[in-house]
Amino acid sequence: MTKLLPAANQYGHDVTGAIAANPDGVIALDPVLARVWELAAPLLAIRDNDAHTLYAFGLARALLDLHPEADAGVVLPAIMLHDIGWSQVPPDEVLAAIAPGGGRPDLVLLHEKEGAGLAADILAEVGYDAAKVPAILQVIDGHDSRREALSVEDAIVKDSDKTWRLSPHGIDTVMDWFGLEREQAVRLCSQRVHGHLFTEEAKAMARALSALESVTLWPQRRALLSED
């Protein structure tokens, strides 16, 4: 569980007056995309796809700051809707589609095709800019199966989706998907992410996340945890 409240104030003084209201890097969700989320969330309530989507959205937003040439109006709805098609796959077959050493490419393709169709309906319902919808659907339909990136927008969505695996939430989730110890999950996610990203910024993010997770597993770090 992410820590939201402090356990103590070791300094003993109130420092909140020195905190900026909107520092660089802190993001928020705009009202249109919040409405898209409301419609997408019920379709994402399987194998933590809902939380995965929000974290992947955050990564995409960060990558957009570093790629001003990319169209955020395509990237952000695409990443928010990219996995809604899993709702059309039998729940007991979802993990079989992506399992290490196995996989069901037919189900991966199915979730992409179905996801694009569902996304079109959601975007129409919220009155999203119709000129951007074809590009959004093209990104969704192929975000997992397509090995190349068709555009910078496609690359950012693909990279955000994959890089999530190395986030703390991604590692936690993969552990429970496949009954893995954290060390095993870190190795699995690292081999599935590194070498499969398109943007240099995502490659740097992923290596930083792998390094932090590696340190978490070091006996030196575990010794400090046992002292707490």
N, C-alpha and C positions, 0 to 999 in steps of 0.2 A: 504494500500500500504506500503510495506517495505521501510523504510527510507534508502536511499542510499547516500545522501549528507547532510552535516551538515547545521543547521540553523544559526550557529554562531561558533566563536572560542573564548570561554570565557577566556581561558588562555592567548591568545594573542601571542603565540609563536608557531613555527613550531616544532612538535614533531615526524614527520614522519621518521626522521633518526634513531630513537630508535626502530623502528618496524622491527621485523625479517621477512625475506622473506618467510620462510616456517615453521611457528611454529607448534608444535604438535596439532593435531586435525583439522587443516584446510585441506580440501580434494580437489582434482581435478578429472576430468573425463578423463580417458585414451582414446587414439584414437580409439581403437577397440570398446569400449562401446559407444563412441560418435557416431560411425557409426551405431551401434545397435539402438541408440536413434533416429537417423535421420529416420530410417525405421519404428520405433515403434510410433513416435509422431503422425502421421496422424491417427493412429488407437486409439489414446488415447484422441482425441479432443472431449470428451463428459463428462459432469458433472465434469469438472476440474480434470479428471483422469491424464492429462498430468502433471500438477503441483504436484498433489498427488504423482505420480510416482517418480518425482525428489526428493521430500522431503523424501519419504520412502526409496529411494536409499541412501540418506544421513544418515538416521538412521541405515540402514543395514551396511553401511561402518563403522560407529562408533562401532556397535556391533561386527563386524569382528575384530577390533583392540583388543577387549577383549576376543575373541575366536580364538586364533591362530590355533586351531585344525580344524577349519572350512575351507572349500574350497571356497575362494573368487571367483574362476572361475566358480563356480556353483551359489553361492548366488547372485552376482551382475547382471548377465544377467537375472536370474530368477525374481528378484525384478523389473528390468526394463521392463520386458515383462509380468508381472503377470496379468495385467488387459486389455491387448489388445483385449481379447475376448469379452469385452462389445461392441465392434464395430459391433458385429454380432447379437446384441439384439436390437429390435426396440427401438429407443431413448425414446419414451413415456412410455416404460415399465421398463426402467433401475432402476428408483428410487422405483418403486413398488416392485422390487426384494429384496430391502434391507430396506424397510420402517419399522419403529418401530410399533409393534403391528400387523404386517402383514407379508409381505415377499413372495417371489416366489422362493422356493428352486429349482424348475426346471430351472429357468433362471440363478440362481447362477451356477448350474451344467453346463448349456449350455456355459456360458462365460468361464468356466474353460476348458472344452473340446475344444472349438473353439480357445481359447487362446493358448493351447498347440500346436495345428496344425499350427497356424499362426507363433508361436515362432519358430517351426522347420524350416519353410521356411526362416525366417529372419536370423536365425543362419547359415543356409546353404549358404545364399547369401553373408554373411560377411566372410565365411570360418572359422567359429568358431571351436574350438577343438572338433572333433566329439566324442571323448571319454567322454566328459563331457555333451553332449547334452541329453542323456537319463535321467540323474539325474536332469537336469534343467527342462525338460518337466514334470517329475514326481512331482516336487515341484509345478509347475504352475497348473497342473491338480489335484486340491484338496486343493489349498491354502486357500480357504474360507470354503468349505464344510467339509473337513477332520478335525475331532476334536482332533486327536493326531498328533504329529510331528514324521515324519519318520526318521529324522536325525537332526543333529545340523544345517545343512544348511536349512532344511525345517523350523526348529524352528525360525531361524533368519529372514527368509522371512516373516513368519506369524507374528512374533512380530513387525517387522518394519512396515508392512502393517497396523496393528491395532494401534500401538502407534502413528502413524501419526494423528489419529483422535483427539488426545489431544494437538497437536501442534497449534499454533495460526492460521496457514492456515487451519488446519483441522476443528477447531471450526468455523471459518468464513464460510467455505464451507458447513458444516452441517446446519448452521443457514439458509442458502439460499436454501438448498435442501428441508427442511421441514417447512420453515417459522417460525423458532424458535427464541426467544430472546436468547441472549448469555448465560444467566444463565441456561436456559432450555437445550441448546446445551451442556454446560459443564456437566450437570448432565447426559444427555443421553450418551454422549461419555464416561464418567467415568464408567457408568454401563455396557457399551459394551466392555470396555478394561480391567479394573481391574478384576482379576480372570480368565482371558482368555489368559494370556501370559505364555510363556514357560521358557524364560531365566531370571535369577535373575537381570541381567543388564537392560533388557527392563522393568521389573517390577519397578525398581528404576527410570528409565527415566519417565515412565508413571505417577508415583506418584508425581514426581517433577513438571511435566507439569500440572497435575491437581491442585497442590497446587498454582502454579503461576497464573493459570486462576482464581482460587478461590479468590486470593488476588486482582486481577484486578476488581472483582465484589464487593469487600468490599466497604462500604460507605466511609471508611477512604481514600482509594485510589481514589475513584471518587471525593472526595472533593479536593484532590491535583490536579486532572485534571482540575477541574473547576477554579482553581486559575491560571492555565497557560494562 
